[in-house]
């Protein structure tokens, strides 16, 4: 730890990004109790299978998995909130790193060539200053060593929040929101799309459809999934 960091810690004591209690650990953004409480979705469970079922009959993906269960008020929800709205970039990398470690052990990267973060619209990216999906990719790649292609997809429309719309409106809203970057040849590549949270799946579905149209095999991974 640098002198400057120690001084900062004295003035603004570090707190756990999930429970807000004082944080002693230097290397993690959350406390040991919250790490134990991480709502991990175990492979080959009903919950894990429900994730790929969200895409059934909509888009022909190879696989879809998530690391954590997203529920109102749980550790996953608090971490994602801090990552997206409180400028806590380190949480994205840390969550990616944790997910990378477990998914590599399960052989989930054996048949993947590239990782593609779901892009944000340029305007939103400028506002936030970072794409949380890219930070997650960076953390994951530490274990799996899969290259990240950040600009493979381009978000063309700045969609407003998806949460308050009905299913049809969401569908209309997400058709044609991504296009492929013509400068990158993805034909025949086995790609894994990465995002922070899977809710209805409509955004990921739109992104996957564009990649499939352009000759890719597509898998999906998100840090958390809501049911
Ligand atoms: Zn905590």
Boltz pocket constraint, residues with backbone or C-beta under 6 A from the ligand:
constraints:
  - pocket:
      binder: B
      contacts: [[A, 16], [A, 17], [A, 18], [A, 19], [A, 20], [A, 21], [A, 30], [A, 31], [A, 32], [A, 33], [A, 34]]
      max_distance: 6.0
